[in-house]
Amino acid sequence: MRDMRWTLPGLLPILTIAASALFAPVGQSATPDTSEWKCERCPFASGYQADVTAGSSYVSDDAATIGDATGYDEQGAYVNVDGAGLYATANHRLSWRVEDLGLDSRVVEIDGARPGTFAYRLAYSQLPRHRFDTTSTIFTRSSGNLLALPSTWTFAGTTSGLTDLAASLVSRDIESERRTLEIGGQYLPTARFRLFADYQRQERDGTDILGGSYFTNSSLLPRHFDYQTDQVDAGIRYDAERGFLKLAYYGSFFDDKFDAVRWDNPFVTVPGAEQGALAAAPDNDFQQLVLTGNYRAPWMDTNISFSAAMGRGTQNDTLLPYTTNANLAAGALPRSTLDAEIDTTNLALTVVSKPFPNARFKFAIRYDERDNKTSQLPWSRVIADSFLSGETDLNVPYGFDRLRMNVSGDYRPFETVRVAAGYDYTELDRDFQEVAEQTEDTGWGRVQWRPNQYLDISARGGISRREVNRYDEMLAASLGQNPLLRKFNLAYRYRQFGELSASASFPELPITIGAQATYADDSYSNSLLGLTAGDELRLAVDVSWSVSDQASVYLSGGFDDIDSQQAGSGAFSTPDWQASHSDQFYSAGGGLRIAGIGDKVDLQLDYTRAQGTTQIDVTGGGGPSRFPDLESTLDSLRVKILYRWSEKLEASLQLRYENFPTEDWALQGVAPDTLPTILTLGAQPYDDEVWIAGIGFRYLIGVQ
Amino acid sequence: MTRPSLSQFVALVCIGLGVPMPTFSQSAAPAEAAAYSTNGADTCLACHSSPEVLGIFRTKHAAPVDPRSPFGHGQLQCESCHGPGGAHAGMQQVDGKLAQVIRFEKGSAAGVATQNGTCLGCHEADTGFATHGGAHDDNDVSCASCHELHTATDAVLGTSTQAGKCNECHAFRKSDALKAYSHPLREGKMACTGCHSPHGATTENLLVRQTTNDTCYQCHAEKRGPFLWEHAPVAEDCTNCHDPHGSNQPAMLVRRAPLLCQSCHSQSGHPSFAQDAGGLATGAPSQYLLGQSCMNCHSQVHGSNHPSGSKLMR
């Protein structure tokens, strides 16, 4: 680690310079005499205005994926309310907004202010997550977050011998909910100072899937979790004529209601290992002080920005014992809590200057450090609550520091052409990993051509080379790794990349077209094992046409192809198997908007199709190499017809169709007892098809 | 052979493409002192009184009590942003056309620098400290490309509508959000600004917190640790394994397990064995391939705080 510490005395000279620069006087521009301006025609917001939509929807089927984040997860009728309102006086503004009030995805927001003096905000939101509704389990959650077996249960060594399994399975959805409460405000004691404070509480609870292993067996557990995170952002900002300074505090405090996930082992175990325990996510906190500032220098149109942050993360949750197995003499823990501590340092400086009207230079430097101060201690290990490993492991407090530098310049040789070039340098030093020092050099160039305000074409390209000082094969060997392996984030890499983008507007029609393409090719040519190559191609096109003042049409499309190749060695020697992984994804969509049909009706229509395909080949394993394609297809149609009864009242009819079939060999046909050694939850690939039909009435209150 | 200069090269390209020759850039001529209108907004609203214009009066910009507001006492009202309108209101002609004020729209004669300079005159600090030299500044994005000012609800400030606005330029992100596994942007329940600071930051990819991981931990603090047994790539960068914009793979993984895991784990025994299609449910079902793959047993991939958890199984 670099010995780079910023203490307050060390920062003082910088602060002094920054502050003196901020206070530097600048010229005042002349303004007219506005004392006679009355603004009698100005319809300032006054009184109460609101816009409320109430309606009802019917969902045709249960569907986890459609209900994910929306709340429409079950078949049936839903009542919903959306709305927004504003109450304004000469001195005060109070606005509110509700969204999906009748659904599990509801949002309520209240914002108020005495403009120029203070402002406040109160918000509450819910986010439902629905992952699987095809899962079933034998476990029942009892006190202490224990996942207990049925009262009648026959133990066996493999799933085929679990004779009570079929009769014991109970449907259990994998789902959770996030609830977020936000309270915040700011106060402006003077025109230059601003005090702000925001508090947020996130509560997240529900069920997810966690593997609970027992030696050669494992059970996928419907693990219940209950998290709470409190976050605070508070600080003070000073605005000067030529910049500002901001000192802010960020605190994040995570609380897990459970210390462990305990479960009864459904398989035959060694005596004493009938129950297992996984450590739950530990309570932890992170606090940070951030000083940011900006100075607009009076010379060469120069702007200087900086940021300096110092943070500390701690974790001292009480540790679980080595094992739940009372028959094993595992010994005492080296300490009852880890007392883990991470210190972070983040420093950044950016200077942008325009010494000439048609040239700009930029220099940016950034330093990030994660200094893991957690003590290294010797820990015994019990294997799956069944055996003493007889080994002592040292915990590894990973840390790193990273330096990034960027120098770039752009120049307009003509009014219509801009050329730019840059050089990026990254240096990454790590503790306790196979590569201690790593650098990456990137050079790039860009040309942009704007012959007029309606056409913009740009091309960017470059190369990047990541070098490592040494791949420590001794360290890798101590971890049992094949010495030929190069982890992809620690490996030598040569990258070529390019981007093209174009946008064109034809104002007479009027049509706007945008197209983008990006390509990257990675070569890990020094890696015999691990990731050896990768490439990525992405394309996107958008076309919009304003047919008339009342009608518009759009079309969009996208295509991704992300490929990688890797090699492995089953014999723990030279490469004897190869794998290729190809992710393809395309999307196409279109829609139209027609407003004022017969002065009464608006129509909106949107259709999207998105299809993802993953092709995997593994050769050299002795079995069939080609996997069935992993596929997902989304068809989404949304139609909205709006009818204006009067200036105050509108009625809307909405129709939504979503179809999401998938093919996933990791789940397809995998019943709870399909795998001999793993008791699964039997989750099946998504195959959801839903119609949602709704009607709503929107009423406007007050003067709009 | 003498190499052509850049100017000559561009001229050749232009001739070849049949487009008008670009003109050499010139510094702007000093503008004459422009006159303001005589009665401020009352002058403007005499002609410009459509609902699209009057929408400004439902916004924070039209708060007379706020001395910083364009409509605050003593301020220049419409001309605070649109610039001196005396010539325009007086129907004066410039180059045979009605004199213009600053318009905030694509193709405006005012240019991006003038438009943004007007906004930053008041919002320099609000927009963050690194607007200058940030990605949007580098690409000459005007404030009005994203913000609508004459409306009570600026789409880019709403959680449910923001992504639509950002995706007008960030087209790849639009398709990412349609992938089988993605954050809930398509559903309008998450905004791009949950992670990114579009007005500029000194952080990589304009992230709202100092690092990628710090940004992720805002919502996923259970993965922050520090754990007794850390997983090195997790502690360094979440994007080693996840693509936060969306993926074909569960949990937004960059590759399907077990291949993702095997690109770093080569220990003798099951980590290094080829897991081919023979291990599917229709063949000899493999516990290394099906269900949660490696996570069937090594479920604590983000780190374990269990004293016996060094293999991330506890």
Interface residues (C-beta under 8 A of the other chain):
Chain A: T31 P32 T34 S35 E36 W37 K38 C39 E40 R41 C42 P43 F44 A45 Q49 D68 A69 T70 A84 L86 A90 N91 R93 E99 S105 V107 A113 R114 P115 G116 T117 L127 R178 A191 Q202 I209 L210 G211 G212 S213 S218 L220 F225 Y227 T229 Q231 R237 D239 G243 F244 K246 Y250 S252 F254 D256 G276 A277 L278 A279 A280 A281 P282 N284 F286 Q288 V290 T292 G293 N294 R296 N303 S305 F306 S307 A309 G311 G313 Q315 D317 L319 L320 P321 Y322 T323 A330 L333 L338 A340 E341 I342 T344 N346 A348 L349 T350 V351 V352 P357 N358 K362 A364 R366 D368 R370 N372 T374 W379 S380 R381 V382 I383 A384 D385 D393 N395 V396 P397 Y398 F400 R404 D410 R412 P413 F414 E415 T416 V417 V419 A420 R430 F432 Q433 P451 Q453 Y454 L479 G480 Q481 N482 L484 L485 K487 F488 N489 S505 P507 G514 Q516 T518 L529 G530 L531 R538 A540 V541 D542 S556 G558 D560 S564 Q566 G568 S569 G570 F572 D576 W577 A579 H581 D583 F585 S587 T608 A610 G612 T613 T614 I616 V618 T619 G620 G621 G622 G623 P624 S625 R626 F627 P628 L630 S632 L634 F660 T662 W665 A666 L667 Q668 G669 V670 T674 L675 P676 T677 I678 T680 Y686
Chain B: L6 S7 V10 V19 P20 P22 T23 F24 S25 Q26 S27 A28 Y36 N39 G40 A41 D42 L45 A46 S49 L54 F57 R58 K60 A62 A63 P64 V65 D66 P67 R68 S69 F71 G72 G74 Q75 L76 Q77 K106 G107 E124 A125 F129 A130 H132 G133 D137 D138 A152 T153 T159 S160 E168 C169 A171 F172 K174 S175 L178 K179 A180 P184 E187 K189 G200 A201 T202 T203 E204 R209 Q210 T211 D214 Y217 Q218 C219 A221 E222 K223 R224 G225 P226 F227 L228 W229 E230 A232 P233 A235 E236 D237 N240 S247 N248 Q249 R255 R256 L259 Q262 S263 C264 H265 S266 Q267 S268 S272 F273 A274 Q275 D276 A277 G278 G279 L280 A281 T282 G283 P285 S286 Q287 L289 L290 G291 Q292 S293 M295 N296 C297 H298 S299 Q300 S304 N305 H306 P307 S308 G309 S310 M313 R314
